[in-house]
Amino acid sequence: MKRTLEILSAEDHKMYADLVEAIFVKAGHHVATVPNGREALEMVRQAPGRFDLVVTDHQMPELNGEGLVVWLRQNNFAGRIIVHAAALTTPLVQRYRSLSVDHVVTKGHETEQLLPLTESLFA
């Protein structure tokens, strides 16, 4: 990948927050990590156009990933969105897809796909 991305990670589980950050920082990207969708929403609101990519969990306190994605779409977020979550049901994945997220990645065995999927989005 040729350019450095500004990535916002919304993740309340510290282990996954650290893992997502490490994956992207090791590849040379800048990552801001917040523990819930409300704080992610505020960061995007305060700096429109700053983030190229939002990586969000689904189940978080204060505002879940679906609520965050709905807000991003309603406010014309121009970046890409990846949902990185555990135990997603088929109806929930379909709702995310109807909101035009770029990828849905299952935590754990698919986490290693975050970087290659991101690279394909910005190739």
N, C-alpha and C positions, 0 to 999 in steps of 0.2 A: 504494500500500500504506500502511496506516495505522499499523502498529506496527513497531518496530525489532526485527529478529530477531537471535538469537545463533546464529552459524553456525560450524561446525567444518569446516575444509577439510583433507583428508588428501591431499597431493600431493607427490611427490618431485622433480618436474621444476620447477625454479625459475621458468621463464617462465610455465608454466601456474599455478603457485601464486600468483605475482604478479598474473596476469590475473584469476583467480577472485576473489582478494581485492579487486582494484580494482573489479570489476563490482559486488560487493555493498557495499563501503564507499561508493562513489559514490552508491548508492541509499539510504544512511543506515543500513546494518546494521553490526553488530559481527562481525568475523571473527577466529577463532583459526586459524592455519595450522600444521600439523605435517607432517613429511616421510615419515611412514609410518603404517600401520595400528596398530602397537603403541602409538605415542604417542597416537594418536587414542583408542584403547581406554582408555588410562590417564587421559586427560583426562575422558572420559565417566564412568569409574569414580570418579574423585575428586570430580566434581561432577554427580551424577545430577540430571536435570531442567534443567541449565543450557542445553543446546543445543536449539534448535528444529529445526535442520536439520544433517545431516551430508552433505557433498559429498565423495565419495571417488573416487580413481583406482582402477584395478584392479591394475596392475603396480607394486608398491612393495617396497622391502626390508623385511625383518623380519616383516611381516604384510601380505598383499595385501588388496585391497578386499573380495574375497569372504569372507575370514576375518574381517574387521572386521564386515561385514554379518551374518554368521552369529552372531558374538558379540553384536552389538547386538540381534538378534532373540531370542536365547536369554536375554538379560538384560532383556527388555521395554522397550527404548528407546522412549520415547513420541513422539519427534520424527519428522520426515520424513527420507528418504534419497534422494539423487540420486547415481547412479554417473556420473562424467564421465571417460571413458576412451577410449583409441585402440584400434583394431584388435580390437574385440570380435567373437568368433565367435557365430554363431547359438546354439549350445548354451550358451555362457557367458551370453548375454543371457537365455536361457530360465531358467538357474539363478538369475540375479539376480531375475527376475520371480517365480520360485517362492518367493523370500525376501521377497516383497512390497515391493521397493524402489518408490519413487514414480515415478521416471523414470530412464531410461538415456539419456545424452547423449554423442554422439561428439565427442571433442576436435576442434578445428579449426572446421569449417564449422557445427557445431551449438552451439558454445560460447556464441554470442550468445543462445541460447535459455534459458540458465541463469536469468536474472532473470525473464523472463516466466513460465517454468514454476514458479519459486518463488512468484511473486506469485499464480499460480492455485491453488497448494496452500494458501495462507494467506488467500485472499479471504474 
